[in-house]
Structures are given as structure tokens and as C-alpha cells.
């Protein structure tokens, strides 16, 4: 009997996972300077979660090259994917960590000189009962705008709206094809015979502790006042432990 073909269409957003990566080692930062004790988390809770994640610039349209009055070659530029993420709500401390905001007096300010290296996985459902994932092992997060509007007979919400700019993975072995070429995005499907969620997490969130994942539902530790969320030299610790443990909330 022929092997069942997996379907490509997806629906919904089940989760968006986040991790902060060490720029020197390419491993997750755990503890106070990371997003959890295991190195990664997702947002879920009362009135919290992801609303949309629009991925664009996955591939660049090629430039036709002509010779002998014919199209002989198409040159392709380097893709620079970005993701427009809208959250219904999320813990402020987690958002500030992803953005790299730092403490200043009694408030917080953007740290534009040092942006955290953020890895992200978007999980959705397929129509044949599997889970699909788009994974980025490295990138930066910005909050380009905040929009306010007056309340009337309806509340005017201003939900967290973030832009994720993907970067090449820090680890040279991540997202590499059979020819040794490294990609900026990885695609996973739970229906693949060699897929396990733990293996995916270990590839994208290198050095994380896999297992039951507790969502981020409340604020927790305060972002580093030095802005050093991108490197373990600022106090973040990395872990290469695998097993089944439950990460702490950020």
C-alpha cells in the first residue's frame, strides 16, 4: 500500500514558542536572563495567547539573466524572512525580554545597541490531524508601533504587535541541507516518520531541556539591566540537559 501523503494546508495557531539564544554558543539561555529554566516557553493563559503570525519574504523572486535572446539563468537573492506577530495579550516581562528592554529608574527603556537573539517556533494544525511547525533558530524582535484609541460603547484594544526579523542560525549545523547549505527557516510536521517534538526542540532551541512545557502566563523575572540577554557573559546560563522536566514560568 502506498504511503499516505501529508497535507500542506494548515489552520489556526496552536502555540508560538520563544527562546533567547546565547550569541557565543548558539545555545538557549536559561534562568533569569532567559525565558524559563528549560530555556523556552510559550504564551497561554486567561486572555493570553497568539492571534496571528504572518510570515513574509520567505523567498526572493529571481532576477532573469538573458543571453542569445533567451532567458538562460535566474539569480536568486538571499531570503530575509520576517514575521508579523500579534498577541491577544502576553506577560509584559516576557515581551520586554524578547525586545531587549532594560530597567531605567522606575521604568524600562529600549536597549537599541544590544538586541537579544530570539528563536521562535510557530505551531499550527493540518487538515489530516498532524501538527505543522515553522521554526526560526535566530532573529530579532521589535515593537514597531503602539496604537491607542478612545473607548466608546466598545473597548479599543491595543494588543502587543511585534515584528520578528529572522537571522541565520548561530550554530552552523542548524537547518543544513545535504549539500551543506544553511537555511534561515526550518519546516517540521508531526506526521513525518522521523519526527519527534523533543528532537525538533533540541535542533531549534539548542541546549534546552525538553519535556512538558509550562506556558508563560504571568510576569516573572526582570530583564537584565545590562541588556545582556544575548550572551551568557551577562549572567545567563546555558544547559545541554535533555529529559522530561517542566520549565518554570519566566
C-alpha positions, 0 to 999 in steps of 0.5 A: 500500500502506498504511503499516505501523503501529508497535507500542506494546508494548515489552520489556526495557531496552536502555540508560538514558542520563544527562546533567547539564544546565547550569541557565543554558543548558539545555545538557549539561555536559561534562568533569569536572563532567559525565558524559563529554566528549560530555556523556552516557553510559550504564551497561554493563559486567561486572555493570553495567547497568539492571534496571528503570525504572518510570515513574509519574504520567505523567498526572493523572486529571481532576477532573469539573466538573458543571453542569445535572446533567451532567458538562460539563468535566474539569480536568486537573492538571499531570503530575509524572512520576517514575521508579523506577530500579534498577541491577544495579550502576553506577560509584559516581562516576557515581551520586554525580554524578547525586545531587549528592554532594560530597567531605567529608574522606575521604568524600562527603556529600549536597549537599541545597541544590544538586541537579544537573539530570539528563536521562535517556533510557530505551531499550527494544525493540518487538515489530516490531524498532524501538527505543522511547525515553522521554526526560526533558530535566530532573529530579532524582535521589535515593537514597531508601533503602539496604537491607542484609541478612545473607548466608546460603547466598545473597548479599543484594544491595543494588543502587543504587535511585534515584528520578528526579523529572522537571522541565520542560525548561530550554530552552523549545523542548524537547518543544513541541507545535504549539500551543506547549505544553511537555511534561515527557516526550518519546516517540521510536521508531526506526521513525518516518520522521523519526527519527534517534538523533543528532537525538533526542540533540541535542533531549534532551541539548542541546549534546552531541556525538553519535556512538558512545557509550562506556558508563560502566563504571568510576569516573572523575572526582570530583564537584565539591566545590562541588556545582556540577554544575548550572551551568557557573559551577562549572567545567563546560563546555558544547559545541554540537559535533555529529559522530561522536566517542566520549565518554570514560568519566566 
